[in-house]
């Protein structure tokens, strides 16, 4: 459980038991069919980096959703305190992965953070800041997502109520397009931190960020 610097009366939510879902089921189609989770940043694979950041930010329970490349990823997860769920079908959407991951979390979590595996710059401080924004939000807010300029970012953090809706297949969660409808329970948290909108989706992305993030830009086959 994570503490942020909430002064007495400043937070609308107290200490939270957090669940985290790391989405790593994609086939990396736009990246030429290579597993994004195995891209190395500073000598660390993205799947290891993002699991580490979730743990450092105080996320109590972690679930990794795999699908394509599950055989390569499974050995990398053996020594982690987490749950792993695998897409049963080769054809699936991000909404499918989100539903599977959220459903695998324990019922006792207060809120859920969802993080795509292809984000190379996120730090503990970034995740703690998002948690702080959620805890400071008005009580009717159920979902907090960063927005940089006009670009919606990740990770996102939402309540147990929203998690239950996702697990049961309600709503259009997963694609992100629904955020443009701005439901009253959504907080688009304004920030200028580009970490929240930086991902590795194409070979051009990989080349553009390799020099700035340090370490290798290749994909290992662990």
Secondary structure by P-SEA (a helix, b strand, c coil): ccccccccccccccccbbbbbbbccccccccccccccccccccccaaaaaaaaaaaacccbbbbbbcccccccccccccccbbbbbcccccccaaaaaaaaaaaccccccbbbbbbcccccccaaaaaaaaaaaaaccccccbbbbbccccccccccccaaaaaaaaaccccccccccccccccccccccccccccccccccaaaaaacccccccccccccc
